[in-house]
Amino acid sequence: MKLGGKCCFFAHESKKQLQQEQYTAQDIKILKELGFSVVVATTFKEIPWGCDLYFSWWASGSILPLIKAKLLKKPIIVVAGGQEAMLNRDSVTNEPIGYLAAPWYKKIATRICLRYSARALVVSSYMIKDVKKLGAVKPLVVYNCVNTKNFDLADLPRTVVTMMFDFYENVVRIKRGETFIRSVPMVLQYFPEQKFIIIGKKGDAYKRLKKMIFNLGIEKNIKFIGRINASQVPHYLQSSRAYVQISDTETFGLGVAEAMSCGTPVIVSKRGAIPEVVGDCGIYVNHNNSESVASGIISLLRKNEAECREIGLRARKRIVNKFSYEQRKKSIKQTIENI
């Protein structure tokens, strides 16, 4: 189809959240730059009828714009960007995650959207196998992107070790938040003055984790920042000596990519799409073992400033070359033109 005309961008989230989240905000911007008049909708009622194209994030929630798109015989692009389209289980407990843990009606919605969208986009090659099992026909990999101009190198003191996750029990479990916290005392044996921060919304796991750090005696070294605005994220990453993301699974790993874009060395798990993003530009650890995580952090803290800078520069180069905003824009443009 031709570029331009009217496009509905849909995601079943608040409009405020759509503007805060990098992945949705950037796709809205891309569609506008491609010449579309974009209407943003977050409910079925807000979805306009007279659109030339529908563009929707998340497989299960896309059932709402899919209904209107099909009635109008207009194309809809569905971005399967998360665990809702993945057949994952926890590597230790075997508990279901994502699609396998969803209620029956979300499972049906996910399958319908993947099967009947004009094009299903996934954010990593890691996702291809599962979305095909769920009915997607010729899913296309369009990587998430980083605004490398915002997430750039900065002349700031790098002092803290940073991790990001929301303090909800299900998130803490997937992100291995407890494993990270338990690694801190081991690091402090070698670097007693090292400071750690965790950025994320304070949910139902917050009090428990707060008590945990007091019991471990590390309350002076680790700080819970809480949720921050998207505009503040680059500053924190640019001020970090290391960024840690040891998730049990990730469909992309945007936080990792943003840290790398800032020239921040990353310590990561070898799970999901994380290796696809990091390549050979990070330190891999066993995400289920606190000793391994501590060893990875210690090995990085022992490096001098020049060595850390070299690691960071290689990491940034990888993001610029493979996961830039311009590349996602080009891929979305080609996708639309080929519908």
N, C-alpha and C positions, 0 to 999 in steps of 0.2 A: 504494500500500500504506500501511498505518497505521504510524506511528512507534512505536518501541519493539520489544521482543523481543530476540533474540540476533543479533549481527552479527559477522562475521569481517572484520577489517581485515588485508589481506595486502600485503606488499611483499617482494620477494626481496632483502632486505638484512639486516644484523645488527640485533638488537633495540636495541643501543646506538645504532646509527646512526639508527634510526627515531625515537628520543627526541631526538637531537641536531638532526636536520634539521627546520627550521621547518614545511615543507609537510606532512610526514607526521605530526609531533607535533600539529599544529593540527587535521588532519582526524580523528585519533583522538579528540581533545578534543571536536570538534564532534559526532561520532557519539554520544559519551557524553552530551553536553548535550541531544541530541535524544531521549534516553530509552533508548538501546540499551545492552544488556550486551555490551561489546566484547571479543572474543577476538583478540589480535594473533598473527598467524602469519607466519613467514618461510620455511617449507619446506612441501612437500606433506603430509608426515606431520602437521604441526601444524594443518593446516586442519580444523576440526571439521565433522562431517556435519550436525549438527542446527541449522543457522542459518536465520534468516528472511531475511537479506540478506548478500550478500558485497560487499565494497568493496575494490578493488584498485588500487594504483598501478603505473604503467608497463604499456604495451600488451603487450609480448612476454612478460614474466614473469607476466602475469595468466592465462596459459593454465592454470596449476595450479589456482587457485580456480575458474576457468571450468568445468573438468571436473567438479568436485564440485557446483557450482551447477546445471549442466545435468542431472546424474544425479538430483538432488533436485528439479528443476523449480522452483528458487528464483532470484530475480533477482540479477544481479551488475552493479555499476556499475564501469566501468573508467576510470581517469584516464590519459589519454595526455598525460603531462606533459613529455615531452622529445623529443630528436632521434630516438628509436626509431620515431616515427611520422611523420617528416618526410623529404621527398625532396630534401634539400639537397646542394649541392656547394660547395666552397671558391670564393670569388669571384675568387681569383687563380690557383690551381693547377687548379681544376676537379676536385679530388679528392673522391670521395664521402664524405658525412657521414651519420651516423645510420642510417636504414633502408637506404639504398643501400650502406653499408659493412658491414652486418650479415651473418652467415652465413645460409645458406638456411633453416635450421630456425627461426631467430628471425624471419625475414621471414614464414614461414608462420604462426607463432604470433601475430605482430602482426596479420596480416590476419584470422585466425580470431577473435581477441579483439575487434577493432573491429567485426566483422560480427555476432557473435552475443551481445554483451553486451546487457543490458536497456537500458543507456544508456552511451554513450561521452562522457566529459567531456574537454574540452580547456581549456588554461589561457590561451588568447588567441584572438582572431579570426584572427590570422595562421595558425593551425594548421588551420583549417577545410578549406581547399581540399585539402591533402595527405591528411588523414585520410579525407576522402570518396573520394579516389582509391584509398585502401587498403581501402575497404569499409565504413567507418562509415556507419550509417544515421541521419540527423538528429543529428549530433554537437552537443553543447550546450556553449557557452562558459561556464565557471565560473572566473573569474579566480583566480589565486593570491592570497593575502592576506598582509597584514602586521599583526602585533600592534602597533597604533599606541600602545598603552600602554607597551610595552617599548621600542619604537623611537620615542622621543619627543624633544622638545627638551631640552637640558640646558645649564646654565651652566658650560661647560667651555671652556678656551682651544682655539681651532681653529688648529692649526699645520701639520699634515702633509697631504700629498696621498696618497691611499690607493687601492690596487687590490687585488682579491681574485681569485685563481685558484690551483688546485692545480698543483704543478710536475711535471706529466706532459706528455710531448711533444705528445700529441694535444690536451690541454687548452690548453697554451700556444699552440698553433697557432690554435685556434678563438677564444681570448680575445685574441689578438694581443698576447701578453705581451712579445715582442721589440720590437714597434713601440713599446710604452709605454716600455720601458727605453731605447731609442735616442732617445726624445724628451727624456729627462731632461737630457743635457748641453746641449741647446738652451735649456731652461728656466733652467739654472744660469748661462747667460751674462747673464741679466737679474736673476735672484734666486739668487745664489751660495750663500746660506745655507739655501735651501729643503730640507726633509727629505721623503723619500718612503718609504712602506712598502708592502710586498706581503704579504698574508695568504694562506696556503694550505699545504696538505700538501706536504712535501718528497719528491718522487718522482724519476723517472729523468731529468728535465731540470734538477734542482737544481744539480748541479755545473757543468753547461755555462753556466747563467745566472749563476751566481756568478762564474765565470771571465770572462764577458762584461762584468759591471759593473766588474771590476778592469781589464780591457783598455780600457774607456771612461774610467777614472779617476774613477768616481763612487761608489766604495765608502763614502766618508764621508757621502754624502747619501742613499743608498738602503739600506734594511734589509729583509731577509726575516724576517718574524715567525714563519712556520710555521703549523701548524693551531692554531686556538683553539677553546675551547668556545663553543657557541651563546650562552651567557649573557654572553660577553665582547664579542660583535659590536657591540651598541649603543654601548658605551663608545668603541670605536675609531672608529665612524662619527660619533659626537657630538664627537670630538676632531679630526675631519678638516676641513680648509678646503675640500677638494674630493674627490669620489669619481670615479674613472675606470673606465668599463667600455666597451671598444671591441671587443666581440665581433663576429666575422664573421656569427654567427647566434645568436639566443636565442629560445626558445619563450615566454619571459616576461621574465626579467631581475629575479629576486627581490632580488639584491644592490642593484640600482639603486633599486628600490622601498623597500627598507629604509633606504638612505641618504637618500632624499627624505623619508621619514617622520621622520628625525632632523633635518630642516632643513638637510641638507648639499647644497650645489650639486653637480650631476653633469655630467660631461663624457662623452659617449656617442657611439656609432656610430649611423647611421641604418639599422640592419639588423634583420631579424626582427621580433619583437614589441616591441623597445625603444621605438620611437616611440609605440607604443600605450600604453605605460606612462608615458613621460616627457611626451608632449604638447609644449607650448611652455614647459616648465619646466626646460629643460636647455640645455647648449651642445653642438651637434652638430659632429663632426669626421669627417674621412676616416680610417677605421680602418686603412687600408693605407698611410698616409703619416705618418711620424714628425713631419715639419714641421707638418702640420695638427694633430696631437695636441698638440705643443708650443705651437702658437699658441693653441689652446683653453685650455690650462692657464695660459699667460701672461696671456691676456685676463681670466681670472678672478682671478688673483693681483693684477692691477692694480686691481681694484675695492676700494673701501673696505669697512669692516666693515658699515656700514648697507646698502650695496648688496647685499652677500653675504647678509645676514640677510633682506632682502626677497625675494631669489631663493629662499632656503631655506624661507621661510614659504609662498610660493606652491606650492613643490614638496610640502611637507607637506600643504597643503590638498587638493591633487589626490589624494594617496594616501588620506587620510581619506575623501574623497568617493567614490572609485571602487574602492579595493582594501583595504578594512578586513576584519577578521576577521568582523565582524557581517554583512557583505554576503555573504561566502562561505558562512557558516552558513545564511543565508536561502536562498541558491541551492541548496545541498545539500538542505535541508529540502523545498523545492518539488520538486526532482528526485525524491526518494524518494516523496513523496506522489503524484506523477504516474505512477509506474511501474504 
